[in-house]
Amino acid sequence: MEDYLSSGNLQEALSSYREQKIPDKFVRFVLLSMMNQALDKTDNDRDLVSALILELKKGSLVTSTQFLDSYRELVGQMAEKEQEIPRIYSYVAGFAGNAVSTELASLADISEVTENGAHYPLFMLILQQFHKTQGKVNLTQLFNDSKVNLLNQLPEVDRTKDRLSEILEDRGLTFLFPLLRIQSELWKQLQADPNPNQFYKWIKENLDPAHHTNPGFINALMTVLVKYITQETTLVEGYDQTTVPDKALQEKEKTLLEKFKLVLQAFLHEKTDLQVTAVYSLQVYCYTLHFPKGMLLRWFVNLYDLEIVEEEAFLKWKEDISDDYPGKGKALFQVNQWLTWLAEAESEEEEEGDN
């Protein structure tokens, strides 16, 4: 390996590898050794290793699975080597970025190693690496095709749309999630002019109609409205979130929500799946605030009473299983009794209709 890194002679390195006739079960360890030997060397050395692995793949001497196995091992060793090699995360990201750009491995395969925020911020560094070498257009297409859930790449404590937006901004990757920028714009507009009619008019004039049925847009819209309404009423600055707001504040909250009722209905009416998204948005917002006392149940009741979210959507949310939105377990605990009542009430209505 040292000879190859010194000479850069790819054909000679390939011939040497062939001559060794390495059994399949040991290939991943050989690949791991190659990457480890170049870790604390130069960018050029690491690129040479990536080039060699790619040629071995082209020559059917290694498989993508063997590379992924060796990559997984390499990632698992990062923590213990970080003190010795401070930039190890960036160097390992380089190997992954090269593998993806040469189709040695897919972005989806690479992402599995860092799911649920494992080894954060490695996956973000991989995206940055790819952006640097392949450009914005190629990364956007690759990312969209991969169907990777970027929220699942964050540590649980950071797994919110607001935090993701900040992280993408810091890393120059906001173009991957244009709808996150929309959330920021919606919030600025609400602060500038909180009149519901003007707010709706601004949305219609400034946002592409194609976004209107996008779950990302509904998430952004619901999040900013919940944030605005509660900050003006039940979660006004300085209020103790561990106590239930007094009746006057609760009524003020419902009245303000009612003012925005037509805005929400314009995008949610008779769209059950988008209503479920709206409920999840409320859940996540409550989660980020550590579930202010009584807030989630109060909002469920108000959204139902004001005919913004229908029974079917609430019950679908209850049964839905998703790791994409944190806080579901605690949320269910807080509203389960009300959901049981809702299901029974709906069942009674159906029976009366049959009679």
C-alpha positions in Angstrom: 0.0 0.0 0.0 2.8 2.4 0.9 4.4 1.7 -2.6 1.1 2.6 -4.3 0.7 5.8 -2.3 4.2 6.8 -3.2 4.1 6.0 -6.9 0.4 6.4 -7.6 0.7 3.5 -10.1 -2.9 2.2 -10.2 -2.3 -0.7 -12.6 0.6 -2.0 -10.5 -1.5 -1.9 -7.4 -4.3 -3.8 -9.2 -1.9 -6.5 -10.3 -0.5 -6.8 -6.8 -4.0 -7.2 -5.4 -4.9 -9.9 -7.9 -1.8 -11.8 -7.2 -2.7 -12.1 -3.5 -6.0 -13.9 -4.3 -7.7 -12.7 -1.1 -10.6 -14.9 0.0 -14.0 -13.1 -0.1 -14.4 -13.3 3.6 -11.3 -11.2 4.2 -11.8 -8.6 1.5 -13.6 -6.1 3.8 -10.7 -6.2 6.2 -8.3 -5.5 3.4 -10.4 -2.5 2.3 -10.6 -1.3 5.9 -6.8 -1.5 6.2 -6.4 0.5 2.9 -8.6 3.3 4.2 -7.0 3.3 7.6 -3.5 3.6 6.2 -4.5 6.8 4.3 -6.6 8.3 7.1 -3.8 10.5 8.6 -2.2 11.2 5.2 -3.0 13.7 2.5 -6.2 14.3 0.5 -4.3 13.0 -2.5 -3.5 9.8 -0.7 -7.1 9.3 0.3 -8.2 9.9 -3.2 -5.7 7.3 -4.5 -7.2 4.7 -2.1 -10.7 5.6 -3.3 -9.6 5.3 -6.9 -8.1 1.9 -6.2 -11.2 0.6 -4.5 -13.3 1.8 -7.4 -11.0 0.0 -9.9 -11.2 -3.2 -7.8 -15.0 -3.0 -8.0 -14.9 -2.4 -11.8 -12.7 -5.5 -12.1 -15.1 -7.6 -10.0 -12.5 -8.0 -7.3 -14.6 -6.4 -4.6 -18.3 -5.8 -4.3 -20.3 -2.8 -3.1 -21.4 -4.9 -0.1 -17.8 -5.6 0.9 -17.0 -1.9 0.6 -20.0 -1.0 2.8 -19.0 -3.5 5.4 -15.5 -2.0 5.5 -16.9 1.5 5.6 -19.2 0.6 8.5 -16.2 -0.8 10.4 -14.2 2.4 9.7 -17.1 4.6 11.0 -17.2 2.5 14.1 -13.6 3.2 14.8 -13.8 7.0 14.5 -14.5 7.9 18.1 -11.4 6.1 19.4 -9.2 7.6 16.8 -10.5 11.2 16.9 -8.0 12.4 19.4 -5.1 11.1 17.3 -6.7 12.3 14.0 -8.8 15.4 14.8 -10.4 15.7 11.3 -11.2 12.0 11.0 -14.9 12.7 10.4 -14.1 14.9 7.4 -11.6 12.3 6.1 -14.1 9.4 6.4 -16.8 11.6 4.8 -14.4 12.0 1.9 -14.3 8.2 1.4 -18.1 8.1 1.5 -18.5 11.0 -0.8 -16.1 9.5 -3.4 -17.9 6.1 -3.1 -21.3 7.8 -3.8 -20.0 10.0 -6.7 -18.5 7.0 -8.4 -21.6 4.8 -7.7 -19.5 2.4 -5.6 -22.3 2.8 -3.0 -25.6 4.7 -3.0 -26.4 7.6 -0.7 -29.2 5.6 0.8 -26.8 2.8 1.7 -24.3 5.2 3.2 -27.1 6.9 5.2 -28.0 3.6 7.0 -24.7 3.8 8.9 -25.6 7.1 10.4 -29.4 6.7 11.0 -30.9 8.0 14.2 -28.1 10.6 14.6 -25.4 8.0 14.9 -21.9 9.5 14.4 -23.3 12.9 13.8 -22.4 15.1 11.9 -20.8 12.6 9.5 -23.7 12.4 7.1 -23.9 16.2 6.9 -20.1 16.3 6.1 -20.7 13.7 3.3 -23.4 15.9 1.8 -21.0 18.9 2.0 -18.2 16.9 0.4 -20.5 15.8 -2.5 -21.7 19.4 -2.9 -18.1 20.6 -3.1 -17.0 18.0 -5.7 -20.2 17.5 -7.8 -22.2 20.7 -7.4 -25.6 21.8 -6.2 -27.7 20.3 -9.1 -26.1 16.8 -8.9 -26.4 16.7 -5.1 -30.1 17.8 -5.2 -31.0 15.1 -7.7 -29.0 12.5 -5.8 -30.5 13.5 -2.5 -34.1 13.5 -3.8 -33.7 10.2 -5.6 -32.2 8.6 -2.4 -35.4 9.3 -0.3 -33.1 9.8 2.7 -35.0 11.2 5.7 -32.6 14.0 6.8 -34.3 14.5 10.2 -33.4 10.9 11.1 -29.7 11.8 10.5 -29.9 14.2 13.5 -29.5 13.4 17.2 -32.9 13.1 18.8 -32.5 16.4 20.7 -32.0 18.2 17.4 -34.7 16.3 15.4 -37.0 19.2 14.6 -37.6 21.2 11.4 -36.4 24.4 13.1 -33.1 22.9 14.1 -32.6 21.1 10.7 -33.1 24.5 9.1 -30.4 26.0 11.2 -28.0 23.2 10.5 -28.5 23.3 6.8 -28.0 27.1 6.9 -24.7 26.7 8.7 -23.5 24.0 6.3 -24.6 25.8 3.1 -27.2 23.1 2.2 -30.5 24.9 2.4 -31.2 24.2 -1.3 -31.9 20.6 -0.3 -35.0 21.7 1.6 -36.5 24.8 0.0 -39.6 24.4 2.1 -37.7 24.9 5.3 -36.8 28.4 4.0 -40.6 28.9 3.4 -41.2 28.4 7.1 -38.8 31.2 7.9 -40.5 33.4 5.3 -44.0 32.6 6.7 -42.9 33.5 10.2 -41.4 36.8 9.0 -44.6 37.6 7.2 -46.8 36.8 10.3 -44.6 39.1 12.4 -44.8 41.9 9.9 -48.6 41.7 9.4 -50.6 39.1 11.4 -53.8 39.9 9.6 -55.2 36.5 8.5 -56.5 37.8 5.1 -53.2 39.5 4.3 -51.3 36.4 5.4 -53.4 34.2 3.1 -53.0 36.7 0.3 -49.2 36.7 0.8 -49.1 32.9 0.6 -51.1 32.9 -2.7 -49.0 35.6 -4.2 -45.5 34.4 -3.1 -45.5 30.6 -2.9 -45.7 28.2 -5.9 -49.1 26.6 -6.0 -47.3 23.3 -6.4 -46.2 23.6 -2.7 -49.8 24.0 -1.4 -50.4 20.2 -1.2 -46.9 19.4 -0.1 -46.6 18.0 3.4 -43.5 20.2 4.0 -45.6 23.3 3.3 -48.4 22.2 5.6 -45.8 21.4 8.3 -44.3 24.9 7.9 -47.7 26.6 7.9 -49.0 24.8 10.9 -45.8 25.3 12.9 -45.7 29.0 12.4 -49.4 29.5 13.2 -49.1 27.4 16.4 -46.0 29.3 17.4 -47.6 32.7 16.7 -50.9 32.0 18.3 -49.4 30.5 21.5 -46.8 33.2 21.9 -49.6 35.8 21.7 -51.7 34.0 24.3 -51.0 30.9 26.4 -47.2 30.9 26.0 -46.6 34.6 26.3 -43.0 35.3 27.4 -42.5 34.6 31.1 -45.5 32.3 31.5 -44.9 29.1 33.5 -45.3 26.2 31.0 -45.7 23.7 33.8 -49.1 25.1 34.8 -52.4 25.2 32.9 -53.1 28.7 31.5 -56.0 30.5 33.0 -59.4 30.5 31.3 -59.1 33.9 29.8 -55.8 33.0 28.0 -57.3 29.8 26.8 -60.3 31.6 25.3 -58.0 34.2 23.7 -56.0 31.4 22.2 -59.1 29.7 20.7 -60.3 33.1 19.4 -57.0 33.8 17.6 -57.0 30.3 16.1 -60.5 30.9 14.9 -59.3 34.0 13.1 -56.9 31.8 11.1 -59.4 29.0 10.6 -60.1 29.9 7.0 -56.4 30.0 6.2 -55.9 26.5 7.5 -59.1 25.2 5.9 -58.0 26.6 2.5 -55.2 24.0 2.5 -56.6 21.2 4.7 -60.3 20.9 3.9 -61.1 17.3 2.8 -57.4 16.4 2.7 -57.1 13.8 5.4 -53.4 13.1 4.9 -52.5 16.7 5.1 -54.6 17.1 8.2 -52.5 14.2 9.7 -49.4 16.1 8.8 -50.8 19.2 10.6 -51.4 17.1 13.7 -47.9 15.8 13.6 -46.6 19.4 13.3 -48.5 20.3 16.4 -47.1 17.2 18.2 -43.5 18.1 17.3 -43.9 21.8 18.3 -45.2 20.6 21.7 -42.3 18.2 21.9 -39.7 21.0 21.3 -41.3 22.9 24.2 -41.3 19.8 26.5 -45.1 19.6 26.2 -46.5 22.6 28.0 -49.2 21.5 30.4 -52.5 20.9 28.7 -51.5 22.4 25.4 -51.7 19.4 23.1 -55.1 18.3 24.3 -56.5 21.8 24.2 -55.3 22.2 20.6 -56.8 18.8 19.6 -60.1 19.9 21.0 -60.0 23.4 19.3 -58.9 22.0 15.9 -61.8 19.6 16.1 -64.4 22.0 17.3 -63.4 24.6 14.7 -63.6 21.9 12.0 -60.0 22.4 10.9 -59.0 18.8 11.5 -61.6 16.0 11.2 -62.2 12.8 13.2 -60.7 10.6 10.5 -57.4 12.5 10.6 -57.1 12.4 14.4 -57.8 8.6 14.4 -55.4 8.0 11.6 -52.7 9.9 13.5 -53.4 7.8 16.5 -52.8 4.5 14.6 -50.0 5.8 12.4 -46.5 4.5 13.2 -43.7 6.8 12.2 -40.2 7.6 13.5 -40.1 10.8 11.5 -41.8 12.9 14.2 -40.4 12.8 17.8 -42.7 12.8 20.9 -45.5 10.5 19.6 -45.5 8.3 22.7 -45.9 11.2 25.2 -48.4 12.9 22.9 -50.6 9.8 22.8 -50.5 9.5 26.6 -51.9 13.1 26.9 -54.7 12.8 24.4 -55.6 9.1 24.4 -58.7 9.5 26.5 -60.0 12.2 24.2 -59.3 10.1 21.1 -61.2 7.2 22.7 -64.1 9.5 23.2 -63.8 10.7 19.6 -63.8 7.1 18.2 -66.8 6.2 20.3 -68.7 9.3 19.2 -68.0 8.6 15.6 -69.1 5.0 16.0 -72.4 6.2 17.6 -73.0 8.6 14.7 -72.5 5.8 12.2 -74.9 3.6 14.0 -77.5 6.3 14.1 -77.0 6.9 10.4 -77.6 3.2 9.7 -80.8 3.3 11.7 
